[in-house]
Amino acid sequence: MIAFYGRTLKKVLEYQTITLLVAVGTLVLTIILYIVIPKGFFPVQDTGVIQGISQAPETISFQAMAQKQQELADVILNDPAVQSLSSFIGADGTNTTLNSGRMSINLKSLDERHHTSASDVIRRLQSNLQKVQGIALFMQPVQNITVDDRVSRTQYQYTLEDPDATELNYWTNRFVAKLKSLPQLEDVATDQQTGGLAVSLIIDRVTASRLGIAPSTIDNTLYDAFGQRQINTMYTQLNQYHVILETDPKFQTDPNTLQRLYIQANASSGTSGPGASTSYSASGSSSAGSNATTTSVLYTPTASSGVLTAPANALTPSSSSTASGNSSPNTTSSSTYSNAVPLSAFTSFQHTTEALSINHQGQFPAVTVSFNLASNAALGSAITAIDKVQADMHMPPSLQADFEGTAASFKNSLSNEALLILAALVTVYIVLGVLYESFIHPVTILSTLPSAGVGALLALMVFRQDLSVVAIIGIILLIGIVKKNGIMMVDFALEGEREHGKSATEAIYEASLLRFRPIMMTTMAALLGGIPLALGRGIGSEIRRPLGIAMVGGLLLSQALTLYTTPVIYIFFDNLGHRFSRSRNNEDETAGGTSQGPAQPAEPV
């Protein structure tokens, strides 16, 4: 093999100009490939777990939400790749509204699901879940490496914020509609929920004032009925229990129940008389909290007629005080029970829609739009398309929009990738320049890197891998592995020139033959070490695959090219260095000759 390499190297040295053009073309091709290759952040891993967030219409009840969530679970469990799942509904720290739910879907092992990736399972589940009406499930694979600081329905986030909530909602709806038409995106979702049902209570203040009913009394009555007011705390030896006041749950499902509420007339704030203490907020108990009381309720509505009737233990107009003449502090006496006024007598109701929640980022209302990438789409191309949509819409200056989480980190890293590679090259050049005490020979060694870059980028494109952070790490690793080929050749060539007086062509030819075996051994060791990373399959293998592909592709092409291009480039730069040295020496001699003084007269013989 060494003999074959020697014969082919002699042929290449006869066509040095063509070889130099190939080296320059490799450099140009590296730059072109870096520009056109799809760029990403971190590869999407298959950890065997899928996170899902369900979203139903804003008007759904808890019972209906539970039923819809169960329908989703039934469809998911019928998928052959799913092993189990956990489902949660109800408002908490993550689900801020009642119409949202969460799912954690555990997948079977890769062998059992025939190496179907989690992303492919998600796409299959999305098509099956379309038959469940009235609810949508947004899914994303759970990642080991993440930089997100918020929980969103899908993987990547884009946030819009505006001081004016109405303007924000208007532009968000238009923006989301355009994003759904982009081929690079799928599962576009938003946390904007403006369709919640609401009932506005309009008070006829003149009539209410004539009846002696203050707005605070109305507020307290509504809070007693629907606000779950804590009225007491029961203490036991091992625990404590909060006593909550509310209407019967069957009266809480229909807004028309408001027409069956009665308020005691002359029960205005700060006045005495009948009904002044009918609300549980009229007085407080130190053991039950600031909004609790131990005052007895004078009236309760019957389920059939809705008319207030006195409880069995209520005081009647003919009731007298106790034998001691002191009444109980927790009872209230009234002489009139016929002045209960229906709420509908001095109010009217208007059905409207309101937002279930208004999210904020900093001080202003904000809406987060989240999305997943379509199949074979890169994050870089998706961000470019979204930025173009945002620019074409000409949003008002008061509305600020930008990426968040992983997408924002990717944009920041994308602007620094070229600088990172350049810094690595400059560092290597400085170290080699100090080592060889030369400005030219480090360039000879660095000339081996473009071929490695072409090989790495071509391999990533062939295997449909993005230029991610992991792939960049592989390319930087190639810089250290590939340049050792040039170092081995240049070391021996310089020794042959300086100590044995050989010409540059003879020295580099002999050095290439002598160092051929070590170069092949070290390259094969690195190459075989990268093959398991490139071909490995298993949980989380996606994060390692770009590193292995970049290493293997870069080493294969660089090994084939640098064995021939490096000697030619060495000869070219060596001749260039000698030419500069001769030119500088001639300039020094000329300057020395012109600086001599006038000629001295010859001595007599």
MARLUMPA-256993 format. One line per 3 residues: number of its first residue (from 0); their letters; for each residue x, y, z of C-alpha. Coordinates in Angstrom, 2 decimals, padded with zeros to 5 digits. Example, Ala and Ser with C-alpha at 12.3 -4.5 7.8 and 13.67 -1.06 7.14 Angstrom:
REM MARLUMPA-256993
0	as	012.30 -004.50 007.80; 013.67 -001.06 007.14
//
This chain:
REM MARLUMPA-256993
0	mia	000.00 000.00 000.00; 002.90 002.35 000.75; 004.37 001.62 -002.67
3	fyg	001.03 002.39 -004.33; 000.78 005.61 -002.39; 004.33 006.57 -003.45
6	rtl	003.54 006.00 -007.15; 000.32 008.00 -007.03; 001.95 010.79 -005.05
9	kkv	004.63 011.18 -007.73; 001.92 011.58 -010.33; 000.15 014.22 -008.23
12	ley	003.41 016.16 -007.75; 003.67 016.42 -011.53; 000.35 018.31 -011.63
15	qti	000.73 020.69 -008.71; -001.36 023.48 -010.22; -004.40 021.22 -010.63
18	tll	-003.96 019.96 -007.08; -003.84 023.51 -005.74; -007.05 024.31 -007.63
21	vav	-008.69 021.26 -006.03; -007.65 022.53 -002.59; -009.06 025.98 -003.30
24	gtl	-012.27 024.44 -004.65; -012.58 022.41 -001.45; -012.40 025.61 000.61
27	vlt	-015.07 027.30 -001.52; -017.30 024.24 -001.36; -017.01 024.19 002.44
30	iil	-018.30 027.75 002.66; -021.19 027.03 000.27; -022.24 023.91 002.14
33	yiv	-022.15 025.75 005.46; -024.56 028.34 004.04; -027.06 025.92 002.48
36	ipk	-027.15 023.11 005.06; -030.26 023.08 007.30; -029.44 024.30 010.77
39	gff	-030.87 023.16 014.08; -030.23 023.37 017.81; -030.32 019.97 019.52
42	pvq	-031.61 016.82 017.79; -035.04 015.65 018.92; -034.48 012.67 021.22
45	dtg	-036.64 009.61 021.64; -036.62 009.08 025.41; -039.67 006.82 025.37
48	viq	-041.94 009.44 026.97; -044.35 011.84 025.26; -045.81 014.89 026.98
51	gis	-049.31 015.90 025.96; -051.45 018.94 026.79; -055.14 018.75 025.93
54	qap	-057.27 021.78 025.22; -061.07 021.88 025.05; -063.41 024.83 024.37
57	eti	-063.45 027.48 027.07; -067.11 026.76 027.86; -066.61 023.14 028.85
60	sfq	-067.56 021.92 032.32; -065.43 019.77 034.59; -067.58 016.67 034.02
63	ama	-067.47 017.08 030.24; -063.71 017.69 030.37; -063.21 014.47 032.29
66	qkq	-065.23 012.56 029.69; -063.29 014.05 026.76; -059.97 013.36 028.47
69	qel	-060.99 009.74 028.93; -061.87 009.46 025.25; -058.39 010.69 024.35
72	adv	-056.84 008.17 026.73; -058.81 005.30 025.19; -057.61 006.13 021.68
75	iln	-053.98 006.52 022.81; -053.94 003.21 024.70; -055.12 001.41 021.55
78	dpa	-051.91 002.41 019.73; -049.49 -000.54 019.49; -046.49 001.61 020.51
81	vqs	-048.04 002.89 023.77; -047.48 001.03 027.01; -049.24 003.25 029.59
84	lss	-050.22 006.82 030.33; -051.04 009.18 033.16; -053.81 011.77 032.81
87	fig	-054.56 014.92 034.82; -057.27 017.58 034.59; -058.24 020.49 036.80
90	adg	-056.69 023.86 037.53; -053.28 023.82 039.24; -049.89 025.41 038.83
93	tnt	-049.46 024.03 035.30; -053.05 023.95 034.09; -054.23 027.45 034.84
96	tln	-057.70 026.88 033.39; -060.30 024.15 033.67; -060.36 023.36 029.93
99	sgr	-056.73 022.18 029.90; -055.38 018.77 030.80; -052.07 016.95 030.83
102	msi	-050.93 013.50 029.73; -047.68 011.61 030.16; -047.52 008.82 027.59
105	nlk	-045.02 005.99 028.15; -043.93 004.17 025.00; -042.81 000.58 024.65
108	sld	-039.16 -000.27 024.01; -037.76 000.44 020.55; -037.68 -003.27 019.66
111	erh	-041.34 -003.73 020.61; -042.44 -000.75 018.50; -040.16 -001.81 015.60
114	hts	-037.86 001.22 016.05; -040.64 003.68 015.33; -039.48 007.06 016.64
117	asd	-041.47 009.08 019.14; -042.06 011.78 016.52; -043.59 009.21 014.15
120	vir	-045.76 007.89 016.98; -046.98 011.44 017.64; -047.96 011.92 013.99
123	rlq	-049.81 008.61 013.99; -051.64 009.47 017.20; -052.62 012.88 015.83
126	snl	-054.41 011.27 012.90; -056.20 008.80 015.19; -057.22 011.48 017.71
129	qkv	-059.01 013.54 015.07; -062.12 011.39 015.56; -062.45 012.68 019.14
132	qgi	-064.56 015.79 018.73; -064.53 018.78 021.05; -060.94 018.49 022.30
135	alf	-057.42 018.64 020.88; -054.21 017.08 022.19; -050.83 018.69 021.54
138	mqp	-047.86 016.37 022.02; -044.08 016.60 022.07; -041.31 014.14 022.98
141	vqn	-039.76 014.66 026.42; -036.12 015.76 026.04; -033.14 015.13 028.31
144	itv	-031.53 018.43 027.28; -033.82 021.45 027.30; -033.48 025.17 027.86
147	ddr	-037.20 025.99 028.08; -038.33 027.94 031.12; -042.06 027.57 030.53
150	vsr	-044.57 024.82 029.80; -046.15 025.12 026.37; -048.41 022.94 024.29
153	tqy	-045.75 022.18 021.69; -041.97 022.31 021.46; -041.03 025.83 020.31
156	qyt	-042.43 029.18 021.49; -043.00 032.61 019.98; -044.34 035.34 022.27
159	led	-046.26 038.49 021.41; -046.78 041.20 024.02; -048.69 044.48 023.90
162	pda	-049.97 046.94 026.52; -053.36 046.89 024.76; -054.99 043.47 025.24
165	tel	-057.56 044.09 022.48; -054.87 044.94 019.94; -052.85 041.94 021.10
168	nyw	-055.75 039.52 020.55; -056.50 040.97 017.10; -052.96 040.61 015.78
171	tnr	-052.43 037.24 017.46; -055.40 035.72 015.63; -054.08 036.96 012.28
174	fva	-050.55 035.82 013.07; -051.61 032.30 014.11; -053.74 031.93 010.96
177	klk	-050.70 032.68 008.78; -048.45 030.34 010.77; -050.84 027.44 010.22
180	slp	-050.34 027.82 006.47; -046.54 027.42 006.66; -045.33 024.00 005.45
183	qle	-042.43 024.02 007.94; -044.75 024.02 010.97; -047.38 021.76 012.45
186	dva	-049.46 021.64 015.64; -049.56 025.43 015.91; -051.22 026.32 019.23
189	tdq	-051.65 029.32 021.51; -052.45 029.95 025.16; -054.94 032.63 024.15
192	qtg	-058.37 031.68 025.57; -060.84 034.49 025.04; -064.04 032.47 024.56
195	gla	-065.03 031.93 028.18; -068.67 032.59 029.04; -069.48 035.35 031.52
198	vsl	-072.59 037.00 032.97; -072.46 040.73 033.64; -074.72 041.89 036.48
201	iid	-076.09 045.38 035.81; -077.44 047.03 038.97; -080.28 049.54 038.90
204	rvt	-078.72 051.71 041.56; -081.81 053.90 041.99; -084.06 050.95 042.81
207	asr	-081.42 049.32 044.97; -080.93 052.55 046.90; -084.69 052.90 047.43
210	lgi	-084.72 049.37 048.87; -081.72 050.12 051.09; -079.43 047.57 049.36
213	aps	-075.82 048.59 048.92; -073.54 047.14 046.18; -071.34 045.60 048.87
216	tid	-074.33 043.58 050.08; -074.87 042.25 046.57; -071.19 041.34 046.30
219	ntl	-071.26 039.50 049.62; -074.41 037.59 048.70; -072.95 036.43 045.38
222	yda	-069.71 035.45 047.08; -071.65 033.47 049.69; -073.46 031.60 046.94
225	fgq	-070.69 030.96 044.40; -067.37 032.08 045.87; -066.69 029.15 048.22
228	rqi	-066.27 031.38 051.26; -064.44 029.82 054.18; -066.65 030.32 057.23
231	ntm	-064.95 028.18 059.84; -062.12 025.79 060.59; -062.69 022.52 062.44
234	ytq	-059.73 021.28 064.44; -059.08 017.69 065.44; -056.17 016.06 067.16
237	lnq	-054.51 015.12 063.88; -055.87 017.48 061.26; -057.90 020.58 060.51
240	yhv	-060.79 021.04 058.08; -062.01 024.19 056.36; -065.75 024.74 056.33
243	ile	-066.83 026.19 052.96; -070.10 028.00 052.26; -071.70 027.53 048.84
246	tdp	-075.01 026.79 047.19; -076.05 023.31 046.23; -073.87 022.24 043.26
249	kfq	-076.96 021.71 041.11; -077.63 025.46 041.35; -074.11 026.29 040.12
252	tdp	-074.47 025.00 036.56; -077.15 027.38 035.27; -076.74 031.20 035.16
255	ntl	-080.54 031.51 035.54; -080.03 030.59 039.19; -079.15 034.23 039.76
258	qrl	-082.85 035.08 039.33; -083.68 032.90 042.33; -081.37 034.69 044.73
261	yiq	-082.97 036.95 047.36; -081.39 039.80 049.26; -082.71 041.28 052.48
264	ana	-083.91 044.86 052.01; -082.51 047.59 054.29; -079.31 045.48 054.53
267	ssg	-077.02 048.26 053.45; -073.49 048.45 054.72; -073.10 050.21 058.02
270	tsg	-076.83 050.22 058.95; -078.67 048.27 061.59; -081.94 046.54 061.26
273	pga	-083.39 043.40 059.74; -081.10 041.61 057.37; -078.02 043.58 058.31
276	sts	-076.22 040.35 059.12; -077.63 038.07 056.44; -074.30 037.90 054.61
279	ysa	-071.51 035.78 056.01; -069.06 038.63 055.52; -070.93 040.85 057.97
282	sgs	-068.83 039.73 060.89; -065.77 037.64 061.34; -064.37 034.91 063.50
285	ssa	-060.75 034.88 064.53; -060.59 031.14 064.12; -062.01 031.10 060.60
288	gsn	-060.12 033.88 058.88; -060.82 037.42 057.82; -063.68 036.44 055.54
291	att	-065.36 033.99 057.93; -068.15 034.36 060.44; -070.11 032.37 062.94
294	tsv	-073.33 034.35 062.44; -076.42 032.25 061.80; -078.14 032.35 058.42
297	lyt	-081.66 033.78 058.64; -083.05 032.43 055.39; -082.43 029.53 053.02
300	pta	-084.10 029.06 049.64; -086.10 025.90 049.07; -085.13 023.76 046.10
303	ssg	-088.66 023.74 044.67; -089.81 027.34 044.85; -086.60 029.25 045.52
306	vlt	-088.43 031.32 048.17; -086.49 032.15 051.30; -087.80 030.41 054.39
309	apa	-086.61 030.66 057.93; -084.69 027.70 059.30; -086.24 025.67 062.09
312	nal	-084.08 027.20 064.78; -084.49 030.82 063.61; -085.93 033.39 065.98
315	tps	-089.57 034.32 065.43; -091.03 037.80 066.00; -092.54 036.57 069.26
318	sss	-089.34 035.13 070.55; -088.11 036.46 073.82; -084.74 036.66 075.32
321	tas	-083.27 033.97 077.51; -084.14 033.60 081.13; -081.08 035.48 082.20
324	gns	-082.03 038.34 079.91; -078.84 038.00 077.83; -079.19 036.91 074.22
327	spn	-076.68 034.63 072.57; -073.92 036.56 070.81; -074.23 034.33 067.74
330	tts	-077.94 034.89 067.07; -079.70 037.77 065.44; -083.22 038.95 066.22
333	sst	-085.52 040.33 063.54; -089.05 041.60 063.63; -089.62 041.50 059.88
336	ysn	-089.10 038.54 057.52; -091.17 039.65 054.60; -088.71 042.16 053.09
339	avp	-086.60 039.69 051.07; -086.18 041.11 047.57; -085.32 038.96 044.52
342	lsa	-082.06 039.91 042.85; -083.81 040.23 039.49; -086.02 043.04 040.88
345	fts	-083.23 045.62 040.71; -080.64 043.99 038.41; -080.44 042.77 034.84
348	fqh	-078.15 040.13 033.33; -076.07 040.28 030.17; -074.28 037.26 028.71
351	tte	-070.78 038.09 027.41; -067.46 036.37 026.67; -064.30 036.92 028.66
354	als	-060.78 035.54 028.68; -060.29 032.63 031.06; -056.81 033.93 031.85
357	inh	-054.57 036.80 030.77; -050.90 035.87 030.75; -048.20 038.46 031.29
360	qgq	-044.55 038.67 030.33; -042.94 041.32 032.42; -045.56 044.02 032.91
363	fpa	-047.65 043.62 029.75; -050.25 041.11 028.53; -048.63 038.41 026.39
366	vtv	-049.71 035.50 024.22; -047.40 032.56 023.57; -047.71 030.79 020.22
369	sfn	-046.12 027.34 020.19; -045.41 024.97 017.31; -043.74 021.75 016.29
372	las	-041.58 021.20 013.22; -042.99 019.36 010.24; -041.35 016.17 009.06
375	naa	-037.84 016.81 007.65; -038.10 020.53 008.46; -035.18 022.32 010.14
378	lgs	-035.53 024.80 012.96; -033.46 027.36 011.06; -035.79 027.35 008.04
381	ait	-038.85 027.51 010.33; -037.48 030.55 012.17; -036.70 032.26 008.86
384	aid	-040.25 031.64 007.63; -041.80 032.95 010.87; -039.65 036.08 010.80
387	kvq	-040.76 036.71 007.22; -044.44 036.37 008.18; -043.97 038.76 011.10
390	adm	-042.21 041.31 008.89; -044.85 041.10 006.13; -047.70 041.73 008.56
393	hmp	-046.36 045.16 009.59; -047.49 044.90 013.21; -047.84 048.13 015.21
396	psl	-044.76 049.34 017.09; -046.48 048.81 020.44; -046.63 045.05 019.79
399	qad	-043.33 043.30 020.49; -042.76 039.77 019.18; -039.82 037.41 019.52
402	feg	-038.90 033.79 020.07; -038.63 032.25 023.52; -037.08 029.13 025.02
405	taa	-035.30 026.74 022.67; -035.98 028.82 019.56; -034.49 031.94 021.15
408	sfk	-031.40 030.04 022.30; -030.98 028.67 018.78; -031.06 032.16 017.26
411	nsl	-028.41 033.33 019.70; -026.18 030.33 019.04; -026.59 030.65 015.26
414	sne	-025.05 034.10 015.30; -022.00 032.78 017.20; -021.30 029.55 015.29
417	all	-019.04 031.14 012.66; -017.16 033.07 015.34; -016.69 029.87 017.35
420	ila	-015.14 028.04 014.40; -012.98 031.05 013.53; -011.73 031.30 017.11
423	alv	-010.74 027.62 017.03; -008.81 028.13 013.79; -007.01 031.22 015.09
426	tvy	-006.04 029.38 018.28; -004.61 026.46 016.31; -002.71 028.84 014.00
429	ivl	-001.09 030.67 016.92; -000.02 027.42 018.60; 001.46 026.01 015.37
432	gvl	003.17 029.30 014.58; 004.93 029.24 017.94; 005.83 025.57 017.45
435	yes	007.40 025.96 014.00; 008.56 029.59 014.38; 006.97 030.32 011.03
438	fih	003.99 032.20 009.63; 003.65 029.95 006.56; 003.83 026.32 007.73
441	pvt	000.80 026.62 010.07; -001.22 027.52 006.97; 000.01 024.30 005.35
444	ils	-001.30 022.29 008.26; -004.61 024.16 008.41; -005.13 023.49 004.70
447	tlp	-006.21 019.98 005.66; -009.34 021.29 007.40; -011.56 022.31 004.41
450	sag	-011.62 018.73 003.14; -012.75 017.57 006.59; -015.45 020.26 006.62
453	vga	-016.75 019.20 003.21; -016.88 015.58 004.27; -018.68 016.34 007.53
456	lla	-021.27 018.64 005.92; -021.93 016.27 003.01; -022.37 013.34 005.39
459	lmv	-024.86 015.32 007.51; -026.85 016.28 004.42; -026.87 012.73 003.05
462	frq	-028.22 011.34 006.32; -030.70 014.27 006.67; -029.16 015.66 009.80
465	dls	-029.21 019.34 010.71; -026.10 021.33 011.51; -026.85 021.27 015.21
468	vva	-024.77 022.13 018.25; -023.71 018.48 018.48; -022.58 018.50 014.84
471	iig	-020.59 021.69 015.44; -018.85 019.91 018.33; -017.99 017.08 015.91
474	iil	-016.52 019.54 013.39; -014.39 021.21 016.05; -013.23 017.75 017.11
477	lig	-012.26 017.12 013.49; -009.97 020.15 013.57; -007.83 018.42 016.17
480	ivk	-007.94 014.99 014.52; -007.32 016.00 010.91; -004.53 018.51 011.45
483	kng	-002.30 015.79 012.90; -001.87 014.46 009.31; -000.28 017.74 008.30
486	imm	001.76 017.96 011.50; 003.31 014.52 010.89; 004.28 015.39 007.32
489	vdf	005.56 018.91 008.01; 007.66 017.80 011.02; 009.65 015.29 009.00
492	ale	009.87 017.52 005.93; 011.35 020.42 007.93; 013.83 018.07 009.57
495	ger	014.93 016.79 006.15; 015.39 020.32 004.84; 017.20 021.77 007.84
498	ehg	019.41 018.85 008.86; 019.96 016.93 005.62; 019.85 019.78 003.10
501	ksa	017.13 018.23 000.96; 014.89 020.19 -001.34; 011.28 020.82 -000.39
504	tea	009.98 018.27 -002.93; 012.34 015.54 -001.78; 011.75 016.25 001.90
507	iye	007.94 016.23 001.72; 007.86 013.15 -000.51; 010.05 011.18 001.88
510	asl	008.10 012.47 004.90; 004.78 011.42 003.33; 006.01 007.86 002.78
513	lrf	007.55 007.57 006.24; 004.48 008.89 008.05; 001.89 007.10 005.90
516	rpi	001.46 004.19 008.31; 001.06 006.33 011.51; -001.37 008.59 009.68
519	mmt	-003.52 005.64 008.60; -003.41 004.05 012.07; -004.51 007.18 013.92
522	tma	-007.18 007.98 011.34; -008.62 004.46 011.45; -008.65 004.54 015.26
525	all	-010.69 007.76 015.25; -012.87 006.52 012.40; -013.74 003.24 014.09
528	ggi	-014.47 005.12 017.30; -017.02 007.31 015.50; -018.88 004.51 013.69
531	pla	-020.80 003.32 016.82; -021.92 006.89 017.44; -023.15 007.23 013.86
534	lgr	-024.90 003.87 013.63; -025.97 003.39 017.25; -029.68 002.89 017.96
537	gig	-031.35 003.11 021.31; -032.91 005.49 023.79; -031.35 008.91 023.34
540	sei	-029.12 007.88 020.41; -030.38 010.84 018.36; -028.27 013.25 020.41
543	rrp	-025.06 011.32 019.60; -025.69 010.50 015.95; -024.70 013.89 014.40
546	lgi	-021.38 013.75 016.24; -020.54 010.33 014.81; -021.71 011.19 011.28
549	amv	-019.63 014.39 011.21; -016.55 012.53 012.44; -016.84 009.59 010.03
552	ggl	-017.70 011.71 006.98; -015.00 014.27 007.68; -012.28 011.67 008.29
555	lls	-013.10 009.65 005.17; -012.89 012.57 002.74; -010.03 014.35 004.46
558	qal	-007.95 011.19 004.54; -008.36 010.72 000.79; -007.51 014.34 -000.04
561	tly	-004.92 015.48 002.49; -002.47 012.68 001.66; -002.08 014.32 -001.74
564	ttp	-002.94 017.98 -001.25; -000.78 018.57 001.83; 002.57 017.80 000.06
567	viy	001.65 020.05 -002.86; 000.59 022.91 -000.56; 003.80 022.45 001.47
570	iff	005.93 022.81 -001.66; 003.95 025.86 -002.78; 004.28 027.70 000.52
573	dnl	007.93 026.69 000.91; 008.77 028.13 -002.51; 006.72 031.22 -001.65
576	ghr	008.66 031.63 001.58; 012.03 031.30 -000.19; 010.93 033.83 -002.79
579	fsr	010.03 036.33 -000.08; 013.32 035.63 001.70; 015.38 036.27 -001.44
582	srn	013.42 039.43 -002.16; 014.02 040.69 001.38; 017.72 039.82 001.22
585	ned	018.09 041.70 -002.05; 016.42 044.72 -000.54; 018.76 044.57 002.47
588	eta	021.83 044.28 000.24; 020.68 047.21 -001.88; 020.04 049.30 001.18
591	ggt	023.45 048.34 002.61; 025.28 049.27 -000.59; 023.71 052.70 -000.86
594	sqg	024.42 053.53 002.78; 028.25 053.16 002.49; 030.46 056.35 002.70
597	paq	032.66 057.89 -000.07; 035.37 055.69 -001.59; 038.86 055.91 000.04
600	pae	041.94 056.51 -002.15; 044.09 053.47 -002.78; 047.32 053.13 -000.87
603	pv	050.48 053.39 -002.92; 052.17 050.13 -003.74
//
